[in-house]
Each structure stands twice: as C-alpha cells, then as structure tokens.
C-alpha cells in the first residue's frame, strides 16, 4: 500500500484524519480515471435510501443507488462487469467497466437481466482537479490500496467496508476502526 500511486482501479480509503468531512468520512473510493487533467472516482460504501426505481420510475428495479460523491449529484453513473452486454463501456481495470449504452441498460433492467453483483449505480461522483488528489495525498487524507477483490467489488461493498480496510491496515488504524462515526457523540 505504501508507495502506490493514484491510478485507475486503485481504492482510496479515507484516512481517519478526515472524520467529520461531510462527503468523504469513512469512504472507500474506486478511482475510475486519473490523468494530468484530474481524477474521477465513485464511493463504493455509501448506499442511499433509494433504489433505481426512485430515479427511473418506468424501471421496476430494487437495485440500490449509492452516493458516488459530491459532484453532479443530479446525475446517475454506473460501473459494471458485463461489457459483453453493454456496448461502449470503458474498462477501468480488473474487469470493472464504467459507462456504456444506457438504453441497453434500461432494456436489460426492464427484463430483469442485470443483478446487483453485475452493476452498481451512483448518484454523483467524486472528482478532483489537476493535482488536487496529489495535494490531498500529501496531507494524508487518503490511503491508496490495491483493489484485491477486482470486479467482485461491484455490489459487494457494505457500509462496513471502511472499517474492514482499517482492520486490514493494522497498527493505529485498528483503533480507528471502532471509533464512533461522529467522535463528538462519544
């Protein structure tokens, strides 16, 4: 984990030091793009109290929608693991794809052909301008780690994912894994 650089497909795990940050407190972000122009990612472990049908009424789908991040929260985004079914998908890494033909997805959802372990929807995304993510890494806002789960991460992250990562990291992180989400309430 030490020495990893921000690249497509890695996970950004929020450092305990950003507890209290409204957007990223206890977040695990899949980095979907990183280049000289900036970075884009999706928070994997923040399910909303909505399902897809709440945003697209003509689709009778119970698929959860996650808070992808604070940018463009009026738009739906998605990652998936079925590029053979969804044209125009872009591979992030490890068999995880971003985007694709939305009309194809709508048809597949209407026919109940997509499952929770194949696609994950997000309201908004996490975005960083050029050098912004590097600046946040410099002040220890994030720990970069490999995505060992590869495309099994889709639909497989629970709200405890951040805590699981803290326990994996060991050392002082173990103490933070059991800290209350809002330390002021302790």
Number of C-alpha atoms within 10 A of each C-alpha: 9 7 7 11 12 20 18 19 25 24 25 23 24 23 22 22 14 16 20 14 11 9 16 21 18 27 29 27 27 25 24 25 18 19 13 8 11 15 22 20 24 29 28 27 21 23 19 13 10 13 17 20 15 15 14 12 9 11 17 15 18 13 19 19 23 27 22 31 23 17 15 14 15 10 12 18 20 21 25 28 23 16 17 8 15 18 15 14 19 15 18 19 17 16 14 23 23 20 17 18 12 14 11 13 18 16 13 16 17 14 12 12 12 20 14 14 15 18 21 23 24 24 23 22 23 22 22 16 14 14 14 14 18 18 11 12 17 10 9 14 19 23 19 22 19 14 17 11 10 15 22 17 19 20 21 15 16 14 14 14 18 23 21 13 18 23 17 12 14 12 10 10 16 16 12 18 20 11 13 11 15 10 9 7 6 7
